[in-house]
Amino acid sequence: MTGAGEAGELDDVQSRVPRQPPSGQDAPRPDDDARLSAELAAAVAGARRRAVRDGDRQIDTAHLLHALLESDPEVRALFDGGPQMARLLGYLVQRSIGYGLRWQGAVEDSGALPVVTEADGLSPAACAALEHACERAARRGDDLARGVDLLAAVVVDPQARAVEVLTGAAIDAGELAARLDNDAKDCPGEYASDGGPAH
């Protein structure tokens, strides 16, 4: 027989589990977005699984950053590798036992990117970053956004949780944003619309 204290703890745990969208064709998932490359869609799906596993209400930009680092070689190549990558991943894996616990009761949002209403378990900041990534790809002439587009969208928002993680790992998000911006200007046609190198 469950006591009142145990019942209250169970309710608290259940309240932290992300609400799943209703099933059926009327509930599109962000990782099904036709504007995302297969690699980026896989990263978003990975971020969703991580959010559920960690008991977080929403997929936020830190989940997206973690998934990109784990699944996208092009994103990983932007970091110094070795000690820097180890420090960053080490910081990210502490989320469920440390700094991330204070995020569970709050919605990730800021005014740095255009306001986007949260959708399908994504925080407003994560929604805005995905939209910004698709716009960045379109400006480059690509039909599909890649992982670097999402990373570029995330690091321009100083209030994003991903930026807080980068700062905690002693990585300058502003410098990374400037480098990504310069890369986009220098190589506008480097990638074809299918996400691979242009020929």
C-alpha positions in Angstrom: 0.0 0.0 0.0 1.4 3.4 -1.1 1.8 6.0 1.6 1.0 9.7 1.0 4.7 10.5 1.0 5.5 7.9 -1.7 2.5 9.0 -3.8 3.8 12.6 -3.7 7.2 11.5 -4.8 5.7 9.5 -7.7 3.7 12.5 -8.8 6.8 14.6 -8.7 8.7 12.2 -10.8 5.9 11.9 -13.3 5.6 15.7 -13.5 9.3 15.8 -14.7 8.8 13.4 -17.5 8.4 15.1 -20.9 4.9 15.1 -22.2 4.7 13.1 -25.3 2.8 14.5 -28.3 -0.4 12.9 -29.3 0.0 10.0 -31.7 -1.2 10.2 -35.3 -0.4 12.2 -38.4 -1.3 15.5 -36.8 1.7 15.5 -34.5 4.8 16.2 -36.7 8.1 15.8 -35.1 11.0 18.3 -35.6 13.3 15.4 -36.6 10.8 14.6 -39.4 11.2 18.2 -40.8 12.0 17.8 -44.6 14.4 20.8 -44.3 16.8 18.9 -42.1 19.6 16.7 -43.5 19.5 13.0 -42.4 22.4 13.6 -40.1 20.8 16.6 -38.4 17.4 14.8 -38.1 19.2 11.9 -36.4 20.9 14.4 -34.0 17.5 15.9 -33.1 16.1 12.5 -32.5 19.1 11.7 -30.3 18.5 14.9 -28.3 14.8 13.8 -27.8 15.9 10.5 -26.4 18.4 12.2 -24.1 15.7 14.6 -22.8 13.4 11.6 -22.0 16.2 9.6 -20.4 17.2 12.6 -18.2 13.6 13.2 -17.2 13.6 16.8 -18.7 10.3 18.4 -19.7 11.8 19.8 -23.0 14.5 19.3 -25.5 16.7 22.3 -25.0 19.8 23.7 -26.8 22.1 21.8 -24.4 20.5 18.5 -25.5 20.9 19.6 -29.1 24.6 20.5 -28.6 25.3 17.1 -26.8 23.6 15.2 -29.7 25.5 17.1 -32.3 28.9 16.4 -30.7 28.1 12.7 -30.4 26.8 12.2 -33.9 28.2 14.9 -36.3 31.9 14.6 -37.3 31.7 18.0 -39.0 30.6 19.7 -35.8 33.2 17.8 -33.7 35.9 19.0 -36.2 35.2 22.7 -35.2 36.6 22.1 -31.7 40.2 21.6 -30.8 39.7 18.0 -30.1 41.5 16.2 -27.3 41.3 18.0 -24.0 38.8 20.6 -25.2 36.4 18.0 -26.5 36.9 15.8 -23.4 36.2 18.8 -21.1 33.0 19.8 -23.1 31.6 16.2 -23.1 32.5 15.8 -19.5 30.6 18.9 -18.6 27.6 17.8 -20.7 27.3 14.3 -19.1 27.0 16.0 -15.6 23.6 17.4 -16.6 21.5 14.7 -15.0 23.4 14.8 -11.7 24.6 18.4 -11.4 24.0 21.8 -12.9 21.2 20.7 -15.2 18.9 19.9 -12.3 18.1 23.5 -11.8 16.9 23.7 -15.4 14.2 21.1 -15.0 11.6 23.5 -13.6 12.3 26.3 -16.0 11.6 27.0 -19.7 14.6 27.8 -21.9 13.9 31.1 -23.7 15.5 34.4 -24.5 15.2 37.4 -26.7 18.3 36.8 -28.7 16.5 34.9 -31.5 13.0 35.6 -32.9 10.3 34.3 -30.6 9.1 30.9 -31.5 6.4 29.1 -29.5 7.5 25.8 -28.0 6.4 22.8 -30.1 6.5 19.1 -29.7 8.6 19.1 -26.6 11.2 21.6 -27.8 12.0 24.7 -25.7 11.3 28.0 -27.4 15.0 28.6 -27.7 15.5 25.2 -29.3 12.6 25.8 -31.8 14.1 29.2 -32.7 17.6 27.6 -33.2 16.2 25.0 -35.6 14.3 27.6 -37.6 17.4 29.8 -37.7 19.5 26.8 -38.9 17.1 26.2 -41.8 17.2 29.9 -42.7 21.0 29.8 -42.6 21.0 26.8 -45.0 18.6 28.5 -47.4 20.8 31.6 -47.5 23.7 29.4 -48.5 21.5 27.9 -51.2 21.0 24.5 -49.6 17.6 22.8 -49.2 18.7 21.0 -46.1 20.1 22.3 -42.8 23.2 20.6 -41.4 24.6 20.2 -38.0 26.9 23.2 -38.4 23.9 25.3 -39.2 22.3 24.3 -35.9 25.5 24.9 -34.0 25.8 28.4 -35.6 22.2 29.1 -34.6 22.7 28.0 -31.0 25.9 29.9 -30.3 24.5 33.3 -31.3 22.0 33.2 -28.4 23.9 34.3 -25.3 21.1 33.1 -23.1 21.0 29.5 -24.6 21.8 26.7 -22.2 24.2 25.4 -24.8 26.2 28.6 -24.6 26.2 28.2 -20.8 27.7 24.7 -21.2 30.3 26.0 -23.7 31.3 28.8 -21.3 31.5 26.3 -18.4 33.9 24.2 -20.5 36.1 27.3 -21.2 35.0 27.6 -24.8 34.3 31.1 -26.2 30.9 30.9 -27.8 31.3 34.3 -29.4 34.6 33.4 -31.1 33.0 30.1 -32.3 30.0 32.1 -33.7 32.3 34.5 -35.5 34.3 31.6 -37.0 31.1 29.9 -38.2 29.9 33.2 -39.7 33.1 33.7 -41.5 33.1 30.1 -42.8 29.6 30.7 -44.2 30.7 33.9 -46.0 33.9 32.4 -47.4 32.3 29.2 -48.7 28.7 29.9 -49.7 28.6 27.2 -52.3 30.8 24.7 -50.6 28.0 22.2 -50.0 25.3 21.0 -52.4 21.7 20.9 -51.4 21.9 17.3 -50.4 24.3 18.1 -47.6 27.3 16.7 -49.4 30.2 18.5 -51.1 29.3 20.4 -54.3 30.9 19.1 -57.5 
